[in-house]
């Protein structure tokens, strides 16, 4: 899918150069973003001294929370709590499946030191789960949510060799106010209606993509800082009814990344108030019935490449791009 997409982009690059004046004022002055990511307020990593060592945890039913002695009663007011533990394991540190009670994983340090574990945390067929104020350090990947509903990841810190967070076939899940550092992809989501990704700081070293969202109706990507991914900063495909708002996307490594904001087959969506810089393409946009408004696209090789229909472009600023 992505190979076909990139091949099509390369073909269209030779045919389509969009003039800046067509979409809004041309600003020759450059815009600058500091080369740093500040931690969201209140977010910090969990230290070993703040936790109690524990073996890996496997929960496969609601009853397991009771049998294993976790505090709480599984209601929204009193969720089961897995708190302040350090788990250092070659496999999956925390594996929870087939539950629908409320629970929270809080203040934990989860470390996976080999690829054998694949993920430090795996939720499968889980409803009402929450991971908060925890650190996930993985030689492989961080958290995998599969067939989950109403689950959230909040104020966590990631350092992973592969994905930080991966979601498949999840409904109404959120990733909020977290710090994600990845050598591959920051957040990868497929078939996740009503997904929200907000207030995160996402960075990588020669990583591929900061945020990838596919087949996700009614998505919300807002107020994220995405830096240093060599392919796309934010890549959305085959999704509708969503919003990409108030994100800062910058490639701070050389050579420049491929595209800051890459949208393919995106419909009925809003792309508003984003700041995109230092990519080969500031934005590549294929969609229809969308609003592309008040975005700042600057210091890229090209500002905007588009082959979209029935879209409204207004008040966008294109500054110091080498080509339109």
C-alpha positions as a Python dict, from the first residue, in 0.01 Angstrom:
ca = {
    (1, 'X'): (0, 0, 0),
    (2, 'X'): (264, 252, 103),
    (3, 'X'): (499, 152, -182),
    (4, 'X'): (220, 218, -435),
    (5, 'X'): (145, 545, -263),
    (6, 'X'): (504, 667, -280),
    (7, 'X'): (540, 559, -643),
    (8, 'X'): (231, 758, -729),
    (9, 'X'): (363, 1058, -544),
    (10, 'X'): (692, 1049, -738),
    (11, 'X'): (502, 1039, -1067),
    (12, 'X'): (281, 1328, -970),
    (13, 'X'): (576, 1530, -848),
    (14, 'X'): (691, 1566, -1210),
    (15, 'X'): (347, 1685, -1319),
    (16, 'X'): (207, 1892, -1036),
    (17, 'X'): (369, 2203, -890),
    (18, 'X'): (118, 2403, -694),
    (19, 'X'): (179, 2777, -694),
    (20, 'X'): (181, 2939, -353),
    (21, 'X'): (-20, 3233, -470),
    (22, 'X'): (-304, 3002, -568),
    (23, 'X'): (-364, 2902, -208),
    (24, 'X'): (-288, 3213, -12),
    (25, 'X'): (-32, 3482, 66),
    (26, 'X'): (332, 3415, -7),
    (27, 'X'): (564, 3496, 284),
    (28, 'X'): (932, 3518, 198),
    (29, 'X'): (1041, 3550, 561),
    (30, 'X'): (1141, 3225, 727),
    (31, 'X'): (976, 3076, 1030),
    (32, 'X'): (1183, 2896, 1291),
    (33, 'X'): (1108, 2627, 1550),
    (34, 'X'): (1350, 2540, 1824),
    (35, 'X'): (1515, 2203, 1778),
    (36, 'X'): (1382, 2049, 2095),
    (37, 'X'): (1080, 1876, 2241),
    (38, 'X'): (963, 1993, 2581),
    (39, 'X'): (793, 1737, 2804),
    (40, 'X'): (420, 1788, 2856),
    (41, 'X'): (358, 1949, 3192),
    (42, 'X'): (365, 1693, 3474),
    (43, 'X'): (508, 1411, 3264),
    (44, 'X'): (831, 1245, 3375),
    (45, 'X'): (983, 900, 3358),
    (46, 'X'): (942, 644, 3636),
    (47, 'X'): (1262, 561, 3823),
    (48, 'X'): (1354, 219, 3958),
    (49, 'X'): (1370, 363, 4309),
    (50, 'X'): (999, 450, 4293),
    (51, 'X'): (889, 94, 4214),
    (52, 'X'): (880, -259, 4355),
    (53, 'X'): (1027, -542, 4141),
    (54, 'X'): (767, -783, 4009),
    (55, 'X'): (747, -1075, 3767),
    (56, 'X'): (557, -1051, 3438),
    (57, 'X'): (178, -1029, 3467),
    (58, 'X'): (-77, -1227, 3267),
    (59, 'X'): (-449, -1151, 3311),
    (60, 'X'): (-696, -1333, 3084),
    (61, 'X'): (-1033, -1270, 3249),
    (62, 'X'): (-1212, -1034, 3488),
    (63, 'X'): (-1177, -1295, 3761),
    (64, 'X'): (-798, -1287, 3739),
    (65, 'X'): (-791, -939, 3893),
    (66, 'X'): (-954, -1088, 4203),
    (67, 'X'): (-756, -1411, 4206),
    (68, 'X'): (-426, -1222, 4176),
    (69, 'X'): (-522, -982, 4453),
    (70, 'X'): (-517, -647, 4272),
    (71, 'X'): (-685, -370, 4476),
    (72, 'X'): (-1014, -218, 4360),
    (73, 'X'): (-1347, -366, 4254),
    (74, 'X'): (-1346, -305, 3879),
    (75, 'X'): (-1593, -17, 3873),
    (76, 'X'): (-1526, 322, 3717),
    (77, 'X'): (-1515, 474, 4066),
    (78, 'X'): (-1281, 205, 4203),
    (79, 'X'): (-1086, 40, 3919),
    (80, 'X'): (-844, -245, 3978),
    (81, 'X'): (-498, -95, 4009),
    (82, 'X'): (-157, -230, 3907),
    (83, 'X'): (70, 32, 4056),
    (84, 'X'): (435, 126, 4113),
    (85, 'X'): (587, -199, 3987),
    (86, 'X'): (908, -256, 3788),
    (87, 'X'): (904, -549, 3548),
    (88, 'X'): (1220, -637, 3358),
    (89, 'X'): (1148, -932, 3129),
    (90, 'X'): (1263, -1075, 2795),
    (91, 'X'): (902, -1138, 2695),
    (92, 'X'): (582, -935, 2735),
    (93, 'X'): (583, -761, 3073),
    (94, 'X'): (206, -712, 3094),
    (95, 'X'): (-45, -918, 2897),
    (96, 'X'): (-416, -849, 2956),
    (97, 'X'): (-697, -1003, 2752),
    (98, 'X'): (-1073, -1066, 2752),
    (99, 'X'): (-1167, -816, 3023),
    (100, 'X'): (-1431, -542, 3046),
    (101, 'X'): (-1390, -420, 3403),
    (102, 'X'): (-1222, -89, 3476),
    (103, 'X'): (-852, -108, 3558),
    (104, 'X'): (-547, 117, 3563),
    (105, 'X'): (-176, 52, 3523),
    (106, 'X'): (-10, 341, 3703),
    (107, 'X'): (341, 448, 3791),
    (108, 'X'): (507, 134, 3651),
    (109, 'X'): (845, 80, 3486),
    (110, 'X'): (818, -184, 3212),
    (111, 'X'): (1134, -301, 3037),
    (112, 'X'): (1166, -556, 2758),
    (113, 'X'): (1527, -634, 2670),
    (114, 'X'): (1494, -859, 2366),
    (115, 'X'): (1291, -891, 2048),
    (116, 'X'): (1140, -1214, 2184),
    (117, 'X'): (877, -1016, 2375),
    (118, 'X'): (767, -817, 2067),
    (119, 'X'): (574, -580, 2297),
    (120, 'X'): (621, -468, 2654),
    (121, 'X'): (242, -440, 2697),
    (122, 'X'): (-31, -623, 2507),
    (123, 'X'): (-405, -558, 2553),
    (124, 'X'): (-633, -786, 2351),
    (125, 'X'): (-1014, -768, 2363),
    (126, 'X'): (-997, -525, 2654),
    (127, 'X'): (-1252, -258, 2745),
    (128, 'X'): (-1200, 20, 3002),
    (129, 'X'): (-824, -22, 3049),
    (130, 'X'): (-590, 265, 3126),
    (131, 'X'): (-211, 302, 3134),
    (132, 'X'): (-91, 619, 3302),
    (133, 'X'): (224, 782, 3443),
    (134, 'X'): (435, 484, 3339),
    (135, 'X'): (765, 432, 3154),
    (136, 'X'): (797, 176, 2877),
    (137, 'X'): (1149, 86, 2763),
    (138, 'X'): (1167, -182, 2498),
    (139, 'X'): (1429, -328, 2267),
    (140, 'X'): (1129, -424, 2053),
    (141, 'X'): (792, -238, 2068),
    (142, 'X'): (605, -62, 2345),
    (143, 'X'): (226, -104, 2374),
    (144, 'X'): (-1, -301, 2141),
    (145, 'X'): (-379, -255, 2173),
    (146, 'X'): (-579, -507, 1971),
    (147, 'X'): (-961, -521, 1949),
    (148, 'X'): (-992, -285, 2244),
    (149, 'X'): (-1252, -25, 2336),
    (150, 'X'): (-1245, 283, 2558),
    (151, 'X'): (-880, 236, 2652),
    (152, 'X'): (-631, 515, 2710),
    (153, 'X'): (-259, 582, 2738),
    (154, 'X'): (-189, 898, 2936),
    (155, 'X'): (125, 1075, 3058),
    (156, 'X'): (359, 788, 2974),
    (157, 'X'): (722, 793, 2857),
    (158, 'X'): (840, 559, 2579),
    (159, 'X'): (1184, 461, 2452),
    (160, 'X'): (1153, 177, 2199),
    (161, 'X'): (1345, 7, 1921),
    (162, 'X'): (1030, -35, 1711),
    (163, 'X'): (680, 115, 1754),
    (164, 'X'): (597, 304, 2069),
    (165, 'X'): (221, 246, 2040),
    (166, 'X'): (34, 27, 1794),
    (167, 'X'): (-344, -4, 1771),
    (168, 'X'): (-551, -237, 1553),
    (169, 'X'): (-932, -255, 1538),
    (170, 'X'): (-983, -41, 1846),
    (171, 'X'): (-1279, 188, 1922),
    (172, 'X'): (-1270, 521, 2105),
    (173, 'X'): (-915, 492, 2233),
    (174, 'X'): (-685, 781, 2324),
    (175, 'X'): (-313, 856, 2347),
    (176, 'X'): (-263, 1171, 2551),
    (177, 'X'): (14, 1388, 2697),
    (178, 'X'): (293, 1135, 2650),
    (179, 'X'): (657, 1143, 2539),
    (180, 'X'): (737, 892, 2266),
    (181, 'X'): (1084, 820, 2134),
    (182, 'X'): (1115, 550, 1867),
    (183, 'X'): (1368, 412, 1621),
    (184, 'X'): (1087, 315, 1379),
    (185, 'X'): (737, 461, 1426),
    (186, 'X'): (586, 663, 1706),
    (187, 'X'): (213, 582, 1681),
    (188, 'X'): (64, 337, 1430),
    (189, 'X'): (-316, 290, 1414),
    (190, 'X'): (-532, 91, 1174),
    (191, 'X'): (-912, 49, 1176),
    (192, 'X'): (-962, 258, 1491),
    (193, 'X'): (-1279, 472, 1476),
    (194, 'X'): (-1285, 781, 1699),
    (195, 'X'): (-915, 762, 1777),
    (196, 'X'): (-768, 1064, 1956),
    (197, 'X'): (-395, 1144, 1960),
    (198, 'X'): (-334, 1468, 2147),
    (199, 'X'): (-75, 1671, 2337),
    (200, 'X'): (207, 1424, 2273),
    (201, 'X'): (575, 1487, 2200),
    (202, 'X'): (696, 1234, 1944),
    (203, 'X'): (1053, 1202, 1816),
    (204, 'X'): (1290, 948, 1668),
    (205, 'X'): (1640, 879, 1546),
    (206, 'X'): (1619, 791, 1176),
    (207, 'X'): (1268, 666, 1248),
    (208, 'X'): (1017, 612, 968),
    (209, 'X'): (695, 790, 1068),
    (210, 'X'): (579, 991, 1365),
    (211, 'X'): (203, 919, 1342),
    (212, 'X'): (39, 676, 1097),
    (213, 'X'): (-341, 654, 1089),
    (214, 'X'): (-528, 437, 838),
    (215, 'X'): (-894, 342, 799),
    (216, 'X'): (-984, 548, 1106),
    (217, 'X'): (-1310, 746, 1071),
    (218, 'X'): (-1366, 1044, 1300),
    (219, 'X'): (-1001, 1065, 1402),
    (220, 'X'): (-859, 1357, 1599),
    (221, 'X'): (-487, 1444, 1578),
    (222, 'X'): (-427, 1764, 1774),
    (223, 'X'): (-161, 1962, 1956),
    (224, 'X'): (121, 1715, 1898),
    (225, 'X'): (488, 1793, 1842),
    (226, 'X'): (647, 1554, 1590),
    (227, 'X'): (1019, 1569, 1510),
    (228, 'X'): (1302, 1388, 1333),
    (229, 'X'): (1126, 1116, 1135),
    (230, 'X'): (1290, 1046, 800),
    (231, 'X'): (977, 938, 610),
    (232, 'X'): (653, 1117, 709),
    (233, 'X'): (584, 1323, 1015),
    (234, 'X'): (208, 1260, 1009),
    (235, 'X'): (64, 1015, 754),
    (236, 'X'): (-316, 972, 727),
    (237, 'X'): (-475, 746, 466),
    (238, 'X'): (-822, 618, 374),
    (239, 'X'): (-992, 802, 660),
    (240, 'X'): (-1279, 1049, 683),
    (241, 'X'): (-1454, 1284, 919),
    (242, 'X'): (-1137, 1370, 1109),
    (243, 'X'): (-929, 1665, 1215),
    (244, 'X'): (-556, 1747, 1215),
    (245, 'X'): (-524, 2060, 1424),
    (246, 'X'): (-246, 2260, 1593),
    (247, 'X'): (37, 2014, 1530),
    (248, 'X'): (404, 2108, 1487),
    (249, 'X'): (590, 1880, 1246),
    (250, 'X'): (961, 1924, 1183),
    (251, 'X'): (1243, 1710, 1046),
    (252, 'X'): (1557, 1794, 1242),
    (253, 'X'): (1788, 1532, 1088),
    (254, 'X'): (1967, 1520, 755),
    (255, 'X'): (1894, 1451, 486),
    (256, 'X'): (1548, 1602, 500),
    (257, 'X'): (1250, 1378, 559),
    (258, 'X'): (1012, 1284, 281),
    (259, 'X'): (693, 1467, 380),
    (260, 'X'): (577, 1650, 690),
    (261, 'X'): (203, 1610, 647),
    (262, 'X'): (103, 1332, 407),
    (263, 'X'): (-269, 1278, 342),
    (264, 'X'): (-395, 1014, 98),
    (265, 'X'): (-764, 953, 30),
    (266, 'X'): (-873, 1172, 322),
    (267, 'X'): (-1229, 1308, 303),
    (268, 'X'): (-1458, 1542, 497),
    (269, 'X'): (-1176, 1643, 729),
    (270, 'X'): (-1019, 1960, 869),
    (271, 'X'): (-647, 2038, 840),
    (272, 'X'): (-607, 2357, 1041),
    (273, 'X'): (-331, 2554, 1219),
    (274, 'X'): (-46, 2309, 1160),
    (275, 'X'): (318, 2419, 1137),
    (276, 'X'): (530, 2206, 902),
    (277, 'X'): (897, 2259, 817),
    (278, 'X'): (1225, 2117, 682),
    (279, 'X'): (1090, 1831, 473),
    (280, 'X'): (1120, 1761, 101),
    (281, 'X'): (745, 1824, 82),
    (282, 'X'): (568, 2026, 344),
    (283, 'X'): (240, 1858, 262),
    (284, 'X'): (119, 1605, 5),
    (285, 'X'): (-259, 1612, -4),
    (286, 'X'): (-499, 1382, -188),
    (287, 'X'): (-860, 1409, -74),
    (288, 'X'): (-1194, 1575, -122),
    (289, 'X'): (-1444, 1787, 71),
    (290, 'X'): (-1176, 1900, 316),
    (291, 'X'): (-1080, 2231, 476),
    (292, 'X'): (-709, 2319, 452),
    (293, 'X'): (-682, 2641, 651),
    (294, 'X'): (-434, 2858, 844),
    (295, 'X'): (-142, 2618, 809),
    (296, 'X'): (218, 2742, 806),
    (297, 'X'): (427, 2549, 553),
    (298, 'X'): (786, 2674, 550),
    (299, 'X'): (1151, 2588, 488),
    (300, 'X'): (1070, 2277, 285),
    (301, 'X'): (1193, 2189, -64),
    (302, 'X'): (831, 2223, -181),
    (303, 'X'): (540, 2366, 11),
    (304, 'X'): (227, 2182, -104),
    (305, 'X'): (160, 1914, -363),
    (306, 'X'): (-208, 1838, -410),
    (307, 'X'): (-449, 1659, -641),
    (308, 'X'): (-767, 1708, -441),
    (309, 'X'): (-1124, 1804, -530),
    (310, 'X'): (-1384, 2025, -371),
    (311, 'X'): (-1150, 2142, -95),
    (312, 'X'): (-1136, 2486, 62),
    (313, 'X'): (-787, 2642, 94),
    (314, 'X'): (-769, 2965, 291),
    (315, 'X'): (-528, 3176, 500),
    (316, 'X'): (-236, 2934, 458),
    (317, 'X'): (117, 3075, 478),
    (318, 'X'): (401, 2945, 262),
    (319, 'X'): (737, 3084, 375),
    (320, 'X'): (1084, 3026, 226),
    (321, 'X'): (1006, 2697, 55),
    (322, 'X'): (1253, 2637, -227),
    (323, 'X'): (971, 2553, -466),
    (324, 'X'): (597, 2627, -431),
}
